[in-house]
Amino acid sequence: MAIVTSYPTRPLECWKKMKELRRELFKASWGAKEMGGLAVATQNVAHPLVAGLGVFGRRLYGPYFSKAMREPDTLLSYHQAADARGFPRGEMCSSMHHYLGEMALGLTTVDPVSGSTSPVDFVLEAQFCHSVGKMAQIASEALGVPHKVLDIPQQDGAAAVDYVAAQMADAVDWMVKVTGREYHDEWLAAAVENWWEHAALWAQISLVNQAVPAPVDVRMMGALEILSIVGGHDRRVVDFFQIVLDEMNARVADGIAANGMETCRLTHEGEPMYYDEGFIHKLAHRYGAVFVAGFVTFCQGLWNIDEGGRWTAGPRFGDLGLSLRSREDALRLLARCYVEHSPIYRCQRLEEKPGEYVYRAQDWHCDGAVLHMDIGCHSQGAGVLEARQALERAGIPTVTYEASNGDPRDFSHSQVTDQLESFLERLGLVRLE
Ligand code: SF4
């Protein structure tokens, strides 16, 4: 039976600042047009590229994502709207399916806070899976605006960097053409530097969580990570991530644990169930177990990834010895960031996945791995069963559960509870009072 050790815990001091910055960035996103800026519809926009045009707002195809994930009936109504428009459930990513519903209901251009309508100027995607690329095309047709998709080839090497940098250069010319705006290479360069730096910091923050006890859990990290997705090109996010890194190091020095107990450390692989994110964490917590690492939690970082799939923190911008003097310099560095260092653009490299999962569990000192067999994701699921075998061969116990990231109809509470509880008990844990 596992030994139950109590550790001191305390709330993250940066939490309030994180919430303020998130609010600021969301507000700025919807206020961009009023300030004479642009709005871009996207799941995964290449932020620094658009920053060369000046102020811009990033709109999700489904801007009511957070509300929908809190309100099951609302989420269901969006899925049903997509079904009714001839996009059958199960044939596409479950999050994208819900986006389609919001778009069908005309919500993509409606500010979730004020309710006012604000059109988008174009659709731009950096594609990391086929659902995202297809969604851009459908959105372009539905919203009546032009679209462009950057193809990131899930390969590295000089040819891949050249290929992506050339596409980015085309995208800049295309944005100038469709918006009629002037493009500022110095704004691009500043945004690329911030983009690199915030991601390098996120990798370092993730590494700090190798400490025992872990200073934070993956849920806390998920909340902090949103700032990267919304505004990683923005200096405020770089500065904030430096604050987070400092606080993480201080928590380790003080022996502060995420939850006050750590009977067992786990990786979580796969997207979370966004509509019930806390479910498996609360269940694990009842046994004193903590999720400390996982692909989704760390994938906004800038990593050096070796051929065997091991991740180590990539260089900070200052260590590169580069200055970005031209558009070409900036685009080449951004292409390197995507091609060489961003895990999300390698999530279909099946040869790396088994090693990646094993190293992550070992390097973050985990006792087991929980794998989400996400029937709503047709991309990241590739290779998970092979990775599971590799984990078991390495002596790391695993469990899988089946659900989907964006559709609660695919989630059975009782089934997942049974699977996870049996697993935790197999690890020698007992329910704590
Ligand atoms: S990677 Fe999976 S969850 Fe993400 S957009 Fe693609 S299909 Fe959806």
Residues whose N, C-alpha, C, O or C-beta is under 5 A from the ligand:
A	BS01	SF4	C93 C129 S131 G376 C377 H378 S379 Q380
